[in-house]
Amino acid sequence: MKFYFPLIRRFPIPVLLIMRLVFVLILMDLSRWLFYIFNTAQFSNLHFFELIRLMFIGLRFDISALFMVNALYVILLAIPAAFKYRLIYQKITDWIYVTLNALMIGLNLVDVIYFRYISKRTTSELFQFFGNSNENIGGLMWQFLVDFWYMWLIWLVFIWLLYRFTRFFVVKSPVPVQKTSWYFWQSSFMIVSLLTLVIGIRGGFQLKPIGLVNAGKYTETQNIPLVINTPFSIIKTISRQPLKEINYFDPGALSSRYNPIHSSSRPNRFLAATPGKKNIVILILESFGSELIQFYNPARPKSITPFLDSLFSQSLAFDGWANGRRSIEALPSIMAGIPSLMSIDYPSSPYAGNKLEGLGTLLQDEGYETAFFHGGNNGTMNFDAFAKAAGFKYYYGRNEYNNDSDFDGRWGIFDGPFLQYTATTISRMKQPFASAIFTLSSHHPYTLPAGFENSYPQANDAFERSVAYADDCLKAFFRTASQQPWYHNTVFVIMADHTHPDVQTAYYKSPLGIYAIPLVFFMPDQQILPKRVHECAQQTDVMPSLLSITANPNTFLAFGRNLFDSITTGLHFSYLNQVYQLQNGRRLVQFNGESLTGFFDLEKDSLLQNNLLPKFSNESNEMELELKAIIQQYNNRMIRNKLTAKQ
């Protein structure tokens, strides 16, 4: 007796659409396994179950890429019209499906080989490469075909499978009877398809669509290329202006001019205690520009930050400078020594998948427990993802706080209760620990908890009231912390993420003053000597300084200096509107990427109103060379994925 198992080949469009998309996901997953197999040495740290976990997580990024690439195809099949069942229409949509997905899979296969050269997934820089007539594209493509012929063969196999699957499973016909109910269900299918597209492209229901930096939430930076896929990487960076490789100096001259690699840097000033494994608490204050703080701005008639004024007088206080203008630009500067010297913040850039060793990573190597605290909605500005990438193991946000009775209605948990929660949570951490805390109540719309609206008569407006409230919350935090056993062995670093929006003074509106922030180191019992130091201290200096006073033995990369080393020179660099700035506290130069556009004497012209070019050519030329060296190190290391000392 013979048994026949007839295979159904014809399906309604909704079912067929799901089948085809799932089949592409399977092919994408197979290409990820090929990526792993051909690059196993790069992921030797992964055990089997961790590998399976990352492969599963990768589906989220595959689904996002799948819907981005297939959006047109989905819409064409979801249109509530009878003509979509015609044979010619089906052939056209089949051709679109095969073509789009063959290209997507082909791009994913490129990195099976190319990854070994760049140690990251290919980004939109690929198109810059193909658009360069000097790259001899034809010759390179031919060489690639010869050297890696088997990859072309593998791609052809994938295309054949895609083609055969498309030909074998087809749309069920004839056209259904066109009744009102038929149009209703077809329209419903269209709506569901569009909603699914939006959710799929966003990568879920979270606040912001997923990006490259989100992969850092799930694994260490060196494993990020295994989680994401190449089409996703390219699409997410295609609107980003890639950096250009620069060759102002040859390699030897470049390193002698400026080198971001730090090795065995030890403190020789400002420290009364012996360097060692001290606890670290980094307080990043939302929008606390120097103008707001009477300690930094004595001309201010009334203090709205009495606690900070008092604390800073007992601290080592520098002339602080932000490296960017946004909160998300502050985190890479503070936590990884990476300033914002391009037109987009690092976590949103094509280079977010680069390997880096942040402050948390280097401290974890020495036995530190690390955590990042921000009372905002989890996922806000990708803080959680970048904190993880920088080596901060635990993240505590609004979800972890888990009490929305303290929710401000917009951004997250009010600073008062969240800072108390933070102090309590830190007390449960194993010493030594490193914690970064980002406040939020001084962010627009400057909401205060009930009962605090009239508490700060010295404040002039809603923003200043929110600053005064945050100052009160910090006072309460330090009161609680001072009663904990870890307090007296803790280094506190207090600074702002960036300056505030409601600037009143001309200086703080200037191209330099818009970066002026507090930057202070404090230890109980004056283990860090209190002093007001009129030297440039930028956010990228925090990481080298903390690693120095905690006697961290690692060699690392940071675009900053050790503030506890008297040999180093204070610098501050920034980038805004395609103009670079470099200042040393006395002079400032502005550079447009090709030539100097400004040179200013800060001691006589703090508002930058008297451009001294072409005067003082020797001094301006020397600063230009230093800035060029910084830019070359920054651009080329970003492009070549060399943001660690080991690379």
ZANU-440701 format. One line per 4 residues: number of its first residue (from 1); for each residue z, x, y of C-alpha. Coordinates in nm, 4 decimals. Last residue first. Layout:
residues N
NUM = Z,X,Y ~ ...
//
This chain:
residues 647
647 = 1.8906,4.4419,4.7316 ~ 2.2553,4.5333,4.6721 ~ 2.3525,4.5090,5.0395 ~ 2.2540,4.1435,5.0495
643 = 2.0137,3.9568,5.2737 ~ 1.7016,4.1139,5.1270 ~ 1.4843,3.8106,5.0524 ~ 1.1661,3.9824,5.1715
639 = 1.0985,3.7346,5.4525 ~ 1.4602,3.7179,5.5662 ~ 1.5022,4.0956,5.5409 ~ 1.1835,4.1470,5.7408
635 = 1.2782,3.9068,6.0146 ~ 1.6386,4.0210,6.0638 ~ 1.5872,4.3955,6.0341 ~ 1.2866,4.3768,6.2664
631 = 1.4741,4.1589,6.5156 ~ 1.7727,4.3943,6.5236 ~ 1.5465,4.6968,6.5676 ~ 1.3593,4.5233,6.8481
627 = 1.6905,4.4475,7.0204 ~ 1.7921,4.8138,7.0047 ~ 1.4554,4.9275,7.1392 ~ 1.4776,4.6777,7.4246
623 = 1.8288,4.7983,7.5051 ~ 1.6983,5.1541,7.5418 ~ 1.4045,5.0373,7.7524 ~ 1.6381,4.8463,7.9839
619 = 1.8535,5.1546,8.0359 ~ 1.5621,5.3877,8.1066 ~ 1.3685,5.1331,8.3139 ~ 1.6475,5.0721,8.5645
615 = 1.4035,4.8796,8.7821 ~ 1.1038,4.6973,8.6297 ~ 1.2712,4.4518,8.5967 ~ 1.5956,4.3884,8.7832
611 = 1.5926,4.0083,8.7547 ~ 1.8434,3.8760,9.0068 ~ 1.9647,3.5256,8.9250 ~ 2.1311,3.5929,8.5905
607 = 2.4459,3.3909,8.6746 ~ 2.6735,3.6868,8.5972 ~ 2.4984,3.9015,8.8565 ~ 2.7125,4.1968,8.9643
603 = 2.8869,4.2936,8.6395 ~ 2.6178,4.1193,8.4364 ~ 2.3400,4.3478,8.5634 ~ 2.0261,4.1743,8.4418
599 = 1.6981,4.2670,8.2708 ~ 1.4357,4.0017,8.2056 ~ 1.0949,3.9392,8.0486 ~ 1.0852,4.2349,7.8137
595 = 0.7702,4.2519,7.6020 ~ 0.6095,4.1149,7.2861 ~ 0.8675,3.9008,7.1122 ~ 0.9722,3.7198,7.4298
591 = 1.2547,3.9592,7.5228 ~ 1.5507,3.9061,7.7544 ~ 1.7874,4.1904,7.8384 ~ 2.1533,4.1770,7.9395
587 = 2.3766,4.4434,8.0896 ~ 2.7505,4.4977,8.1196 ~ 2.9057,4.2953,7.8398 ~ 2.6697,4.4334,7.5759
583 = 2.3907,4.1777,7.5975 ~ 2.0845,4.0942,7.3907 ~ 1.8726,3.7844,7.4423 ~ 1.5679,3.6700,7.2448
579 = 1.3293,3.4113,7.3878 ~ 1.1316,3.1620,7.1762 ~ 1.3136,2.8662,7.3308 ~ 1.6516,3.0074,7.2273
575 = 1.7536,3.3179,7.0407 ~ 2.0874,3.4966,7.0586 ~ 2.2386,3.8423,7.0489 ~ 2.5838,3.9659,7.1418
571 = 2.6945,4.3268,7.1272 ~ 3.0211,4.5198,7.1308 ~ 2.9881,4.8856,7.0388 ~ 3.1488,5.0310,6.7263
567 = 3.3757,5.3353,6.7260 ~ 3.6938,5.1429,6.8076 ~ 3.6954,4.9690,6.4694 ~ 3.9038,4.6508,6.4571
563 = 3.6114,4.4438,6.5859 ~ 3.4084,4.5367,6.2778 ~ 3.0486,4.4714,6.3794 ~ 2.7836,4.2048,6.3362
559 = 2.4555,4.1284,6.1631 ~ 2.6245,4.1277,5.8242 ~ 2.5313,4.2868,5.4916 ~ 2.7855,4.4080,5.2371
555 = 2.9438,4.7066,5.0685 ~ 3.2574,4.5844,4.8974 ~ 3.5969,4.7549,4.9199 ~ 3.7817,4.4713,5.0997
551 = 4.0788,4.6216,5.2809 ~ 4.1916,4.2833,5.4185 ~ 4.1667,4.4211,5.7738 ~ 3.8080,4.5341,5.7167
547 = 3.6810,4.2245,5.5349 ~ 3.8140,4.0146,5.8210 ~ 3.6355,4.2240,6.0828 ~ 3.3040,4.2375,5.8945
543 = 3.3052,3.8543,5.8575 ~ 3.4115,3.7720,6.2126 ~ 3.1575,3.9919,6.3893 ~ 2.8742,3.7431,6.3238
539 = 3.0490,3.4991,6.5567 ~ 3.0150,3.7336,6.8511 ~ 3.2726,3.9616,7.0111 ~ 3.1743,4.1277,7.3346
535 = 3.4586,4.3297,7.4828 ~ 3.7132,4.2373,7.7482 ~ 4.0145,4.2575,7.5203 ~ 4.3200,4.0445,7.6002
531 = 4.5904,4.1834,7.3742 ~ 4.8404,4.0695,7.1153 ~ 4.8719,4.3243,6.8315 ~ 4.7826,4.1861,6.4899
527 = 5.1053,4.2033,6.2895 ~ 5.2534,4.0373,6.5975 ~ 5.5229,3.8568,6.3962 ~ 5.2699,3.5871,6.3019
523 = 4.9036,3.6896,6.2908 ~ 4.6388,3.5829,6.5395 ~ 4.2745,3.6750,6.5927 ~ 4.0808,3.5070,6.8748
519 = 3.7245,3.4198,6.9662 ~ 3.6947,3.1678,7.2476 ~ 3.3413,3.0576,7.3338 ~ 3.0700,3.1563,7.5827
515 = 2.7185,3.0739,7.4496 ~ 2.6012,2.8489,7.7362 ~ 2.7312,3.1210,7.9694 ~ 2.4377,3.3491,7.8895
511 = 2.1438,3.1297,7.9856 ~ 2.3601,2.9932,8.2716 ~ 2.5383,2.6580,8.2516 ~ 2.8768,2.8183,8.1853
507 = 2.8373,3.0263,8.4995 ~ 2.7546,2.7232,8.7127 ~ 3.0739,2.5417,8.6171 ~ 3.0900,2.1774,8.5033
503 = 2.9580,2.1800,8.1450 ~ 2.9575,1.8460,7.9593 ~ 2.7805,1.9518,7.6389 ~ 3.0451,2.1853,7.4933
499 = 2.9951,2.5405,7.3734 ~ 2.9326,2.6323,7.0123 ~ 3.1169,2.6503,6.6790 ~ 3.4379,2.7395,6.8575
495 = 3.6836,3.0124,6.7645 ~ 4.0231,3.0690,6.6053 ~ 4.0857,3.3312,6.3385 ~ 4.4258,3.3106,6.1694
491 = 4.5321,3.6009,5.9481 ~ 4.8029,3.4980,5.7034 ~ 5.0980,3.6846,5.5516 ~ 5.3611,3.5103,5.7627
487 = 5.2249,3.1621,5.6835 ~ 5.2122,3.1765,5.3030 ~ 5.5673,3.0510,5.2458 ~ 5.5042,2.7344,5.4511
483 = 5.7141,2.6274,5.7505 ~ 5.4798,2.7938,5.9994 ~ 5.1913,2.5913,5.8544 ~ 5.3506,2.2618,5.9569
479 = 5.4064,2.3749,6.3157 ~ 5.0614,2.5359,6.3159 ~ 4.9024,2.2045,6.2180 ~ 5.1067,2.0118,6.4741
475 = 4.9878,2.2441,6.7509 ~ 4.6316,2.2137,6.6213 ~ 4.6568,1.8344,6.6422 ~ 4.7818,1.8552,7.0001
471 = 4.4856,2.0776,7.0903 ~ 4.2527,1.8282,6.9201 ~ 4.3966,1.5516,7.1397 ~ 4.3449,1.7616,7.4537
467 = 3.9834,1.8204,7.3465 ~ 3.9345,1.4468,7.2836 ~ 4.0808,1.3732,7.6277 ~ 3.8411,1.6279,7.7773
463 = 3.5491,1.4406,7.6222 ~ 3.6714,1.1015,7.7379 ~ 3.7038,1.2147,8.1002 ~ 3.9161,1.4077,8.3496
459 = 4.2016,1.5203,8.1251 ~ 4.5426,1.5878,8.2833 ~ 4.6439,1.2253,8.2169 ~ 4.6365,1.2902,7.8403
455 = 4.8154,1.0190,7.6418 ~ 4.6332,0.7153,7.7723 ~ 4.3940,0.6601,7.4808 ~ 4.6335,0.8029,7.2206
451 = 4.7770,0.4725,7.0927 ~ 4.4920,0.3974,6.8542 ~ 4.3266,0.7147,6.7320 ~ 4.0814,0.8849,6.9678
447 = 3.7025,0.8569,6.9703 ~ 3.5079,1.1302,7.1464 ~ 3.1598,0.9700,7.1055 ~ 3.0684,1.2584,7.0756
443 = 3.2478,1.5435,6.9019 ~ 3.5964,1.6579,7.0009 ~ 3.7397,1.4821,6.6936 ~ 3.5535,1.7098,6.4513
439 = 3.7507,2.0158,6.3371 ~ 3.6073,2.2724,6.0946 ~ 3.8565,2.4558,5.8731 ~ 3.7692,2.7677,5.6716
435 = 4.0154,2.8731,5.4040 ~ 4.0648,3.2109,5.2376 ~ 4.3353,3.2518,4.9763 ~ 4.5596,3.5277,4.8439
431 = 4.7468,3.3398,4.7173 ~ 4.6913,3.0385,4.4932 ~ 4.6240,2.7163,4.6765 ~ 4.8814,2.4362,4.6854
427 = 4.9903,2.5227,5.0383 ~ 4.6265,2.4999,5.1467 ~ 4.6249,2.1332,5.0432 ~ 4.9313,2.0552,5.2555
423 = 4.7909,2.2330,5.5603 ~ 4.4571,2.0553,5.5131 ~ 4.6192,1.7122,5.4843 ~ 4.8014,1.7867,5.8090
419 = 4.4699,1.8916,5.9642 ~ 4.3132,1.5670,5.8399 ~ 4.5891,1.3490,5.9830 ~ 4.5523,1.4851,6.3361
415 = 4.1812,1.5719,6.3337 ~ 4.0695,1.2111,6.2852 ~ 3.8777,1.1565,5.9610 ~ 3.5005,1.1232,5.9753
411 = 3.2060,1.1039,6.2091 ~ 3.1645,0.7439,6.3204 ~ 3.4414,0.4912,6.2719 ~ 3.7233,0.7384,6.3354
407 = 3.8458,0.7124,5.9752 ~ 4.2257,0.7378,5.9382 ~ 4.2544,0.4068,5.7476 ~ 3.9681,0.5504,5.5467
403 = 4.2002,0.7254,5.3049 ~ 4.0274,0.9329,5.0378 ~ 4.0814,1.2808,5.1823 ~ 3.8466,1.4036,4.9077
399 = 3.5700,1.1707,5.0229 ~ 3.6225,1.2561,5.3908 ~ 3.5834,1.6254,5.3225 ~ 3.7407,1.8982,5.1120
395 = 3.5103,2.1560,4.9587 ~ 3.6214,2.4089,4.6974 ~ 3.4506,2.7324,4.5971 ~ 3.3729,2.8814,4.9361
391 = 3.1212,3.1493,4.8383 ~ 2.8701,3.1350,5.1236 ~ 2.6394,2.9136,4.9150 ~ 2.9249,2.6681,4.8630
387 = 2.9940,2.6518,5.2356 ~ 2.6196,2.6038,5.2873 ~ 2.6067,2.2983,5.0622 ~ 2.9227,2.1388,5.1980
383 = 2.8178,2.1868,5.5585 ~ 2.4813,2.0227,5.4917 ~ 2.4806,1.8757,5.8420 ~ 2.7184,1.6046,5.7165
379 = 2.6987,1.5994,5.3357 ~ 3.0477,1.4603,5.2868 ~ 3.1336,1.2458,5.5846 ~ 3.3439,1.4504,5.8218
375 = 3.6982,1.5768,5.7756 ~ 3.5836,1.9336,5.7243 ~ 3.7715,2.1791,5.5033 ~ 3.6252,2.4756,5.3153
371 = 3.8043,2.6449,5.0256 ~ 3.8422,2.9891,4.8695 ~ 4.0806,3.1420,4.6142 ~ 4.0815,3.5181,4.6576
367 = 4.0750,3.7579,4.3628 ~ 3.8816,4.0488,4.5112 ~ 3.5392,3.9219,4.4027 ~ 3.6409,3.5880,4.5537
363 = 3.6663,3.7635,4.8892 ~ 3.3081,3.8884,4.8712 ~ 3.1793,3.5438,4.7721 ~ 3.3816,3.3675,5.0405
359 = 3.2503,3.5960,5.3142 ~ 2.8945,3.5311,5.2120 ~ 2.6760,3.7236,4.9731 ~ 2.3184,3.6067,5.0099
355 = 2.0191,3.5317,4.7894 ~ 1.7444,3.3503,4.9694 ~ 1.7028,2.9770,4.9082 ~ 1.7661,2.8921,5.2731
351 = 1.4714,3.1130,5.3685 ~ 1.2198,2.8389,5.4475 ~ 1.4653,2.7206,5.7123 ~ 1.6982,2.4218,5.7103
347 = 2.0107,2.6213,5.6123 ~ 1.9063,2.9045,5.8518 ~ 1.8775,2.6952,6.1662 ~ 1.5301,2.6643,6.3118
343 = 1.3420,2.8505,6.5844 ~ 1.4584,3.1889,6.4651 ~ 1.7378,3.4298,6.5522 ~ 2.0358,3.2189,6.4446
339 = 2.2835,3.4821,6.3336 ~ 2.3609,3.5715,5.9696 ~ 2.7044,3.7289,5.9186 ~ 2.7720,3.5077,5.6149
335 = 3.0652,3.2827,5.7060 ~ 3.0681,3.3078,6.0840 ~ 2.6963,3.3355,6.1591 ~ 2.5855,3.1138,5.8687
331 = 2.8380,2.8478,5.9799 ~ 2.7602,2.8567,6.3517 ~ 2.3959,2.7522,6.3251 ~ 2.4970,2.4262,6.1572
327 = 2.7252,2.3527,6.4501 ~ 2.4506,2.3914,6.7070 ~ 2.3783,2.6216,6.9996 ~ 2.3623,2.9545,6.8267
323 = 2.5143,3.3015,6.8049 ~ 2.8351,3.1940,6.9765 ~ 3.0082,3.4424,7.2031 ~ 3.3722,3.5381,7.2439
319 = 3.5191,3.7676,7.5071 ~ 3.8004,3.8840,7.2840 ~ 4.1569,3.7640,7.2264 ~ 4.4095,3.9423,7.0059
315 = 4.6866,3.6856,7.0044 ~ 5.0179,3.5931,7.1671 ~ 4.8535,3.4767,7.4905 ~ 4.6034,3.2934,7.2695
311 = 4.8818,3.0827,7.1207 ~ 5.0099,2.9721,7.4606 ~ 4.6684,2.8774,7.5953 ~ 4.5911,2.7148,7.2589
307 = 4.8986,2.4944,7.2882 ~ 4.8419,2.4037,7.6516 ~ 4.4793,2.2968,7.5911 ~ 4.4053,2.0455,7.8689
303 = 4.5221,2.2886,8.1341 ~ 4.4865,2.1830,8.4955 ~ 4.3255,2.3709,8.7856 ~ 4.0637,2.5641,8.5808
299 = 4.0127,2.8881,8.7683 ~ 4.2019,3.0687,8.4918 ~ 3.9049,3.0151,8.2546 ~ 3.9748,3.2010,7.9310
295 = 4.3450,3.1126,7.9102 ~ 4.2624,2.7867,8.0882 ~ 4.0486,2.6717,7.7979 ~ 3.7691,2.4232,7.8698
291 = 3.5257,2.6778,8.0147 ~ 3.5549,2.8861,7.6983 ~ 3.3565,2.6227,7.5043 ~ 3.5420,2.4185,7.2434
287 = 3.2513,2.2118,7.1041 ~ 3.4085,2.1550,6.7569 ~ 3.6769,2.4103,6.6823 ~ 3.6225,2.6447,6.3889
283 = 3.9595,2.7543,6.2489 ~ 3.9365,3.0367,5.9969 ~ 4.2489,3.0735,5.7814 ~ 4.2768,3.3965,5.5835
279 = 4.5509,3.5138,5.3482 ~ 4.6195,3.8851,5.3535 ~ 4.5053,4.1165,5.0795 ~ 4.5584,4.4506,5.2484
275 = 4.5431,4.6494,5.5690 ~ 4.8927,4.7691,5.6687 ~ 5.0411,4.5753,5.9579 ~ 5.0352,4.6813,6.3234
271 = 4.6596,4.6220,6.3636 ~ 4.4909,4.6421,6.7062 ~ 4.3122,4.9710,6.6280 ~ 4.1741,5.1929,6.3504
267 = 4.0553,4.9298,6.1035 ~ 3.8440,5.0326,5.8030 ~ 3.4722,5.0039,5.7306 ~ 3.4040,5.1088,5.3733
263 = 3.0325,5.0194,5.3835 ~ 2.8486,4.7840,5.6153 ~ 2.4726,4.7213,5.5970 ~ 2.3316,4.5606,5.9144
259 = 2.1598,4.8865,6.0228 ~ 2.0301,4.9416,6.3748 ~ 1.8612,5.2468,6.5291 ~ 1.9284,5.4854,6.2409
255 = 1.8113,5.2258,5.9912 ~ 1.4920,5.1563,6.1861 ~ 1.3999,5.5235,6.2308 ~ 1.3984,5.5756,5.8554
251 = 1.2129,5.2525,5.7766 ~ 0.9316,5.3044,6.0341 ~ 0.9908,5.1205,6.3584 ~ 0.8313,4.8265,6.5444
247 = 0.6964,4.6930,6.2160 ~ 0.7572,4.3197,6.2151 ~ 0.6966,4.0574,5.9472 ~ 0.6445,3.7194,6.1040
243 = 0.8921,3.4386,6.0576 ~ 0.7803,3.1050,5.9243 ~ 0.7525,2.8044,6.1566 ~ 0.8942,2.5158,5.9581
239 = 0.6774,2.2111,5.9007 ~ 0.5810,2.3267,5.5513 ~ 0.9385,2.4189,5.4594 ~ 1.0442,2.1112,5.2626
235 = 0.6946,2.0713,5.1182 ~ 0.6819,2.4304,4.9936 ~ 1.0254,2.4332,4.8312 ~ 0.9723,2.0913,4.6705
231 = 0.6348,2.2041,4.5329 ~ 0.8022,2.5243,4.4017 ~ 1.0900,2.3667,4.2106 ~ 1.4644,2.3698,4.2696
227 = 1.7415,2.4393,4.0191 ~ 1.6152,2.7678,3.8736 ~ 1.5429,2.9098,4.2178 ~ 1.9087,2.8367,4.3129
223 = 2.0487,3.0659,4.0415 ~ 2.0998,3.3746,4.2614 ~ 2.2755,3.1597,4.5206 ~ 2.5489,3.0472,4.2843
219 = 2.5332,2.6932,4.1497 ~ 2.5578,2.3239,4.2234 ~ 2.6200,2.2970,4.5940 ~ 2.3711,2.5765,4.6616
215 = 2.0885,2.3455,4.5547 ~ 2.1602,2.1473,4.8694 ~ 2.0324,2.4352,5.0861 ~ 1.6746,2.3739,4.9803
211 = 1.6783,2.0223,5.1165 ~ 1.8118,1.6817,5.0186 ~ 1.7486,1.3933,5.2535 ~ 2.0499,1.3279,5.4774
207 = 2.3415,1.0854,5.4514 ~ 2.3353,1.0484,5.0714 ~ 2.1547,0.7665,4.8856 ~ 1.9427,0.9802,4.6552
203 = 1.6850,1.2583,4.6635 ~ 1.5379,1.1495,4.9948 ~ 1.1927,1.1319,4.8322 ~ 1.3309,0.9214,4.5468
199 = 1.5183,0.6823,4.7745 ~ 1.2135,0.6288,4.9959 ~ 0.9726,0.5959,4.7032 ~ 1.2052,0.3560,4.5219
195 = 1.2204,0.1366,4.8297 ~ 0.8403,0.1393,4.8518 ~ 0.8016,0.0530,4.4838 ~ 1.0564,-0.2292,4.5037
191 = 0.8705,-0.3787,4.7995 ~ 0.5322,-0.3536,4.6258 ~ 0.6703,-0.5029,4.3039 ~ 0.8064,-0.7947,4.5052
187 = 0.4621,-0.8409,4.6590 ~ 0.3081,-0.8483,4.3097 ~ 0.5697,-1.0953,4.1947 ~ 0.5009,-1.3274,4.4864
183 = 0.1259,-1.2824,4.4584 ~ 0.1383,-1.3960,4.0924 ~ 0.3666,-1.6877,4.1803 ~ 0.1084,-1.8141,4.4280
179 = -0.1572,-1.8139,4.1568 ~ -0.4204,-1.5530,4.0989 ~ -0.4701,-1.5719,3.7241 ~ -0.4157,-1.2229,3.5931
175 = -0.6991,-0.9694,3.6062 ~ -0.8230,-0.8833,3.2577 ~ -0.6756,-0.6343,3.1746 ~ -0.3883,-0.3980,3.0864
171 = -0.4127,-0.0720,3.2701 ~ -0.4660,0.2436,3.0669 ~ -0.2834,0.4798,2.8328 ~ -0.5238,0.7195,2.6592
167 = -0.7265,0.8384,2.9567 ~ -0.4234,0.9277,3.1692 ~ -0.2456,1.0990,2.8798 ~ -0.5600,1.2965,2.8008
163 = -0.5935,1.4120,3.1640 ~ -0.2302,1.5182,3.1958 ~ -0.2424,1.7021,2.8653 ~ -0.5657,1.8744,2.9717
159 = -0.4146,1.9695,3.3068 ~ -0.1102,2.1206,3.1330 ~ -0.3346,2.3145,2.8953 ~ -0.5400,2.4373,3.1909
155 = -0.2191,2.5594,3.3571 ~ -0.1229,2.7519,3.0446 ~ -0.4667,2.9150,3.0370 ~ -0.4396,3.0091,3.4029
151 = -0.0998,3.1594,3.3263 ~ -0.2473,3.3505,3.0321 ~ -0.4922,3.5287,3.2587 ~ -0.2099,3.7035,3.4399
147 = -0.3619,4.0406,3.5208 ~ -0.7242,3.9225,3.5370 ~ -0.6634,3.6015,3.7285 ~ -0.4198,3.7776,3.9624
143 = -0.6808,4.0429,4.0297 ~ -0.9378,3.7742,4.1074 ~ -0.6960,3.6026,4.3412 ~ -0.6193,3.9309,4.5148
139 = -0.9863,4.0133,4.5625 ~ -1.0655,3.6732,4.7067 ~ -0.7607,3.6728,4.9320 ~ -0.8390,4.0020,5.0992
135 = -0.5195,3.9813,5.3105 ~ -0.6812,4.0537,5.6461 ~ -0.8219,3.7039,5.6840 ~ -0.4692,3.5645,5.6975
131 = -0.4745,3.1923,5.6252 ~ -0.3891,3.2418,5.2580 ~ -0.0734,3.4321,5.3539 ~ 0.0281,3.1786,5.6164
127 = -0.0271,2.9131,5.3532 ~ 0.2139,3.0872,5.1149 ~ 0.4701,3.1049,5.3944 ~ 0.5172,2.7372,5.3109
123 = 0.7712,2.8450,5.0497 ~ 0.7518,3.0212,4.7125 ~ 1.0737,3.0095,4.5122 ~ 1.2947,3.3145,4.5375
119 = 1.3273,3.6650,4.3950 ~ 1.0140,3.7806,4.5837 ~ 0.8269,3.9895,4.3249 ~ 0.9691,3.8516,4.0005
115 = 0.9254,3.5024,4.1399 ~ 0.5474,3.5449,4.1507 ~ 0.5074,3.5155,3.7746 ~ 0.6643,3.1824,3.6817
111 = 0.6414,3.1181,4.0538 ~ 0.2770,3.0172,4.0309 ~ 0.3574,2.7667,3.7545 ~ 0.5214,2.5272,4.0009
107 = 0.2170,2.5454,4.2232 ~ -0.0035,2.4565,3.9261 ~ 0.2235,2.1663,3.8374 ~ 0.1831,2.0212,4.1849
103 = -0.1920,2.0841,4.1885 ~ -0.2344,1.9117,3.8510 ~ -0.0154,1.6320,3.9827 ~ -0.2338,1.5610,4.2821
99 = -0.5594,1.5883,4.0912 ~ -0.4563,1.3797,3.7899 ~ -0.3136,1.0954,3.9972 ~ -0.5992,1.0915,4.2494
95 = -0.8555,1.0823,3.9663 ~ -0.6686,0.7989,3.7981 ~ -0.6601,0.6126,4.1311 ~ -1.0367,0.6468,4.1648
91 = -1.1013,0.5438,3.8037 ~ -0.8770,0.2401,3.8409 ~ -1.0592,0.1324,4.1584 ~ -1.3935,0.1632,3.9805
87 = -1.2662,-0.0461,3.6884 ~ -1.1323,-0.3317,3.8974 ~ -0.7637,-0.4112,3.8536 ~ -0.6732,-0.2914,4.2078
83 = -0.9106,-0.5575,4.3408 ~ -0.6551,-0.8317,4.2725 ~ -0.4257,-0.7438,4.5635 ~ -0.0513,-0.6874,4.5961
79 = -0.0807,-0.3107,4.6639 ~ 0.1518,-0.1344,4.4179 ~ -0.1127,0.0808,4.2495 ~ -0.2362,0.2292,4.5770
75 = 0.1213,0.2714,4.7041 ~ 0.2251,0.4687,4.3964 ~ -0.0805,0.6963,4.4207 ~ -0.0210,0.7663,4.7894
71 = 0.3467,0.8539,4.7323 ~ 0.2658,1.0788,4.4366 ~ 0.3369,1.4163,4.5957 ~ 0.6539,1.3101,4.7785
67 = 0.7607,1.0990,4.4815 ~ 0.7342,1.3861,4.2332 ~ 0.8925,1.6375,4.4734 ~ 1.2046,1.4201,4.5033
63 = 1.2072,1.3562,4.1279 ~ 1.1811,1.7287,4.0568 ~ 1.4709,1.7999,4.2955 ~ 1.6930,1.5534,4.1109
59 = 1.5621,1.6755,3.7754 ~ 1.6888,2.0241,3.8595 ~ 2.0418,1.9002,3.7962 ~ 1.9503,1.8637,3.4267
55 = 1.8102,2.2154,3.4079 ~ 2.1217,2.3411,3.5836 ~ 2.3476,2.1747,3.3269 ~ 2.1411,2.3080,3.0363
51 = 2.1725,2.6615,3.1736 ~ 2.5472,2.6179,3.2211 ~ 2.5728,2.5064,2.8595 ~ 2.3807,2.8101,2.7343
47 = 2.5580,3.0801,2.9348 ~ 2.4077,3.1953,3.2606 ~ 2.4714,3.5473,3.3939 ~ 2.1392,3.6727,3.2553
43 = 1.9518,3.4649,3.5099 ~ 1.7187,3.7299,3.6553 ~ 1.6684,3.8817,3.3110 ~ 1.5404,3.5471,3.1811
39 = 1.2426,3.5473,3.4164 ~ 0.9537,3.4489,3.1869 ~ 1.1759,3.2153,2.9849 ~ 1.3290,3.0568,3.2966
35 = 0.9990,2.9796,3.4675 ~ 0.8621,2.8532,3.1354 ~ 1.1621,2.6214,3.1140 ~ 1.0872,2.5019,3.4665
31 = 0.7238,2.4415,3.3642 ~ 0.8440,2.2232,3.0770 ~ 1.0578,2.0250,3.3210 ~ 0.7600,1.9693,3.5458
27 = 0.5572,1.8522,3.2461 ~ 0.8320,1.6062,3.1534 ~ 0.8502,1.4828,3.5118 ~ 0.4727,1.4300,3.5029
23 = 0.5165,1.2140,3.1945 ~ 0.7881,1.0136,3.3679 ~ 0.5503,0.9403,3.6552 ~ 0.2789,0.8255,3.4153
19 = 0.5095,0.6012,3.2140 ~ 0.6601,0.4421,3.5271 ~ 0.3135,0.3624,3.6634 ~ 0.2017,0.2205,3.3280
15 = 0.5004,-0.0132,3.3184 ~ 0.4410,-0.1398,3.6717 ~ 0.0619,-0.1657,3.6110 ~ 0.0863,-0.3800,3.2986
11 = 0.0190,-0.1828,2.9814 ~ -0.2734,-0.1057,2.7544 ~ -0.2523,0.1617,2.4843 ~ -0.0217,0.0020,2.2294
7 = -0.0074,0.2121,1.9173 ~ -0.0769,0.0271,1.5924 ~ 0.1543,0.1347,1.3137 ~ -0.0420,0.0743,0.9973
3 = 0.1128,0.0781,0.6534 ~ -0.0921,0.1319,0.3434 ~ 0.0000,0.0000,0.0000
//
